[in-house]
Each structure stands twice: as structure tokens, then as C-alpha cells.
Amino acid sequence: MPVSDAVRYLSLSPTTIRRLTGELHAVRVDGRWRLRVSDLEEWIARRRSVEQMPAEPVSYPGCEMSLHPYLDVQNVFLDAPQTDAEQLIRAAFRRARIVLAEGPGPAGAETANERICRSVLEREALSSTAFHPDVAYPHPKDEGRRLLGANQMLVIRALRPVEFHDAYEHRPRIAFILLTQSVSVQLLWEARLSYLVHKEELVRRLLEAGSAEDALELFTGSRDQSGS
């Protein structure tokens, strides 16, 4: 994520974020600092430890929220054959059922789904959203958010590792496309998903799920069946 997102995530100033680039394991991509959610969470945990506050389980905004209300079995795509992020995302949007803030548009014009997809790809081109070796979190830019009629999520499991052109060379098989109407909700979702992913159970269960229904069941309940 860029510094601007880290500012919202940690509630720190841009100057402080830049001063902490070493502690946060930030990397420069095309001259700009990029950070991973997992590194921010580890930094939070270290801070809590220093302050003698409970660090297990890590408690931060979104870690106990349920994602199930934002999922639709028809937006869970298993065993996608694509091995490139752009192709994977485009294929998902061609099949997805997305709640829109407006109609699909006139015949022959770019549809709302296509515009949202384009926004997600433009955001991905800025920096990879493969914040974890096994998981990516593609999401739209602000212009794409304005086309959404509700917060919703697409879940993709690829057959093989997918090239996300990540600076850390992460090639995840799982992607959560976060279609949120605001950055604040997106960050809460990233926090919850990262919390689940770090327990490793979510990744394993998704890779083993036999159907879209089985995958959706992993998110049933107030704590998404994480075992927490």
C-alpha cells in the first residue's frame, strides 16, 4: 500500500510514516515508498509488547468483524486458470454479479462493471496488492468506488500461482477483490482478512474447499469460523 493508506491505517502523519520506513520494512517502488499490511500489523504487535499490552490475539480495528454479509456464492470463483493478475481480474469481472450505483449504461458503451474493473487494474498498476505471499487484495481507485451500489467482495482461487509483479516476488493463488465504497471500509476488510490469513487456516481451507459454497461457509459467523 502507499504511504497515504498507511497514514489512515496507523493514524500517523506522513512524516512519521516516512521516519519509520526502516521499522515498517517499507520498500521503494518507482521512487515511492510502499508498505505491506502484514508489516504494519507486526509493527503494531511490537509496539503493544513494548507497552506491556496483550499482543495475542492482536486487537485492531476490523479483526473481529464478519465478512460474510458482503459475500455472494456467485462471486466466489475457484480454480481460475489465469496465471497473470490482469487476466485473472478481468475474468472475474466478466463473471461477477456486482451491485451498482447506476444502470449498466447504453449499449455499445463501456459497462459499469468494465469501468470498475479498469479502475482496479489502474490501481494495481500503481503498486502490487499482493501484500502476502499467498494472498492479494486488489481494489478500485476512488472513481471506481463511486460506481458501487454496495460494499461487496469477490473471492478467487487460482489453479496455479499468479504473477502480481510484486516487489517481494509474491505469487499468490488467492485474491480478494475488495469492492468497497470507502477507503476506511477497505482497510477494515484488509485488517480482518490479514488477521485470518496470518492464522493460516483461511488460506489452507480455501485451497482445500471443494465448492464455492464450501468456501463461503468459511466466512459464516461473527468470527468467520477462524477458530479465534
N, C-alpha and C positions, 0 to 999 in steps of 0.2 A: 504494500500500500504506500501511497505517497505521504509526505510529511503532513499535509493538510488533514488526512484521515487519522493519522497517529495523534494529531493535536486533539481531535474530538474523542478519540478512544481513551487517551490518558488524561484528558483535561489539563494539558500543559501547553505552554506557549510554544510557537515555532522555534524561538531562540533556545528554549530549554531542550526541545527535542534534538536540535542540531548539536547542542553541547553534549548530549547523551548518546550520540551516534555510536560510539565505541561500546558502551554498555548495552545498547539495544541491538547490536550486531547489524547496523544498517549498512547497505552496500550502495555504491554509486552506479547508476544505470543511465547512460547518456547524459552524464553531468548532474543528475538529480539523485537525492537520497531516496532509497526505497527500503521499506521495513516489512517484516512478516508478523502476522498476528501472534504466532506461537512465540516469537522472541519477546513481544510486548508482554505476553502473559507470564513468561518466565521472569521478566524483569519485575512485574507486579509481585510475583511469588517471593522473589528475593527480598524485595522491599518489606513485605509482610513479615518475613523471617527475621530481618534485622530489627524490626519494630516489635518483635516477640508477639506477633499476632498469628492466629491459626492459618497455616498455609495449605492445609489439606482437609477437605477439598478446597481448592481455590475459589473464593467467592468474589464474583464481579458481575456487573450488570449483564443480564441475559443468561447466566449459567444455569438457571433453573426454569426457564420458560419452555413451553411446549411449542414445537414447530408443526405439529400435526394439523392444526386448523388451516395452515397455509399450503397444504399438500393435496394433490388430486392424483388418484391412481393413474389417470390418463396422462399425467405429466411425469411419470416415472418410466424411464427408458433403460432397459437392461441389455447388456451385450451389444452395445453400439460398435460397429466395425471400424469407425474412423480412428486414425492414429495422429491426426493433426487437430489442434484446438479449434481453428476456424471452421474446418469441415464438421467437427463434432457439434459445435454450437449451432451452425446453420441447419444441420439435420434435425436437431432437437426443436428448433423453432418451426420447422416445417410441419412437425407432428403435434406441437404443443397446443393446448387449449388455454388461451390467456384471456383473462378478464380485462377488457379495455375500457378506457375512459370515453372513447368515442367509437363510431362505427368503423368498419374496415376500410372505408374510403371508396372513391369512384373506381369503376372498372378500368383496368389498364394502369392505374397509378400504383405507386409503392404502398403496400398494405401497412397497417399499423404494426402487425407482427414483424414485418420486414424492417420497419423503421426501428423498432425496439432491438431487433437482432443486430442491425447495423450499429446502434449505439453501444451494445455490449462489445462488439468487435472493435470499435474505436477505442473503448476503454481498455480492452485487452492489449491493444497495440501500444498503449502508453507504458504499461508495465504488466508483467505476468501476474495473474491472480492465483498461481499455484503456490500458495503460502506454505503448503505442507507436502512432503514427498508423495503422499497418497491421495491428496485432495486439492481441488481448485475451486475457487469461489467467483466465477465470472458474474459481472453485474453491469447495468447500464450507466451511462452518464446522465446528467440531470435532464437533458432533453428527452431521453428515453423514459425516464421515470414519469414524466408528465402525461405519457400515453397510457399509463396503467390505471385500471379501474379498481384495483385491489392489490394488496400485498400477496405475493404468491411465489412458489419455488418450483423449479424443475430439477429433477434428480436424474443423473446419468451415470450408468456403469458401463465403461468401455471394455471390450474384449481384451485389449492389449494396452500397455502404457501409451499415453497421449503426449505428444510434443507440445508444450505450452511456451517454449522459448524462454524458460525461466533462468535467471542468473545463477541459481543454485543447481541447475540441471534437473529439477524435479520433473518427473513424467508420471503424473497421477493417472489412475484408472477411474476415479470417481470425481464428478463435478456437480456442484450445487449451483445452479444459476439463480441468483438472488434478485428477484424482480420486486423490489420494494419501492414504495412511493416517497421514501425519505432516506437520507444517509443514516440517520440515527437508528432506524429500524434495521437497516442493513448491518450496521455494526453490532447490534444486539444479536442478530442471527449468526453473524460470524463468531461472536463470542460463544454462543450456545453450541454451534457445530464444532468449534475448536475444542471446547470442553469435552464433548462426546468423542471426538476423534482422538484426543490425547489419551483417552482410556483404552483406545484401540479396538474396543468391542464394536463400535459402529462400523468401522472400516471392514473388519472381519465379517460381521453379519451381512453387510451389504454385498460383499463379494460372494457370500455363500447363499444369498437369497435366491429362491427358486422361481419367484414370480414378482411382478410389480406389487401385488397385494402383500406378499411376504415382506418386501422392502418397506412398504408403507406402515406395516404393523410395528416396525422398529421405532416409529415415532409416535405410537399411541401412548397416551397417558401424560400426566403433568411433568414427568421427568423423562419422557421419550424412551422408556424402557432401557435406560442407560445403566441401571444397576446401582445408580448413586442414591 
